[in-house]
């Protein structure tokens, strides 16, 4: 099992939290992920990483 990593340092949001939110709530955008998890709502530096996770899960 791969190690869980922090994606959003500002709000201390882990990859597993983002993946769970995307799958459970059918999230499609970085903004939606931010509304649910707060990831990407601080400095915004992790938004590309969040988009990569969205692309990976949603295709």
C-alpha positions as CSV (number, residue, x, y, z in Angstrom):
1,X,0.0,0.0,0.0
2,X,1.4,3.4,-0.9
3,X,2.1,5.9,1.8
4,X,-0.6,8.6,2.3
5,X,0.9,12.0,1.6
6,X,-0.2,15.6,2.4
7,X,-1.4,17.3,-0.8
8,X,-2.5,20.6,0.8
9,X,0.1,21.8,3.3
10,X,-1.9,24.9,4.2
11,X,-4.9,23.0,5.4
12,X,-3.2,19.6,6.1
13,X,-5.3,17.6,3.7
14,X,-4.1,14.2,2.8
15,X,-4.4,12.4,-0.6
16,X,-6.7,9.8,0.9
17,X,-9.2,12.5,2.0
18,X,-9.3,14.0,-1.4
19,X,-9.7,10.6,-3.2
20,X,-12.5,9.7,-0.7
21,X,-14.3,13.0,-1.3
22,X,-14.1,12.7,-5.1
23,X,-15.4,9.1,-5.1
24,X,-18.2,9.6,-2.5
25,X,-19.5,12.9,-3.8
26,X,-18.7,12.7,-7.5
27,X,-16.5,15.8,-7.5
28,X,-15.3,17.0,-10.9
29,X,-13.4,20.3,-10.3
30,X,-10.6,21.6,-8.1
31,X,-13.1,24.1,-6.7
32,X,-15.5,21.4,-5.7
33,X,-12.7,19.5,-3.9
34,X,-11.8,22.7,-2.1
35,X,-15.4,23.3,-1.0
36,X,-15.6,19.8,0.5
37,X,-12.0,19.3,1.9
38,X,-10.6,22.8,2.0
39,X,-7.7,21.5,-0.1
40,X,-6.3,24.2,-2.5
41,X,-8.1,27.0,-0.7
42,X,-5.0,28.4,1.0
43,X,-2.1,29.5,-1.2
44,X,-3.4,27.4,-4.1
45,X,0.0,25.8,-4.7
46,X,-1.5,22.3,-4.6
47,X,-4.3,22.9,-7.2
48,X,-2.3,21.2,-10.0
49,X,-1.9,18.1,-7.7
50,X,-5.6,18.1,-7.0
51,X,-6.4,18.3,-10.7
52,X,-4.0,15.3,-11.3
53,X,-5.9,13.3,-8.7
54,X,-9.2,14.3,-10.3
55,X,-7.9,13.3,-13.8
56,X,-6.7,10.0,-12.4
57,X,-10.0,9.1,-10.8
58,X,-12.5,10.6,-13.3
59,X,-10.5,9.8,-16.4
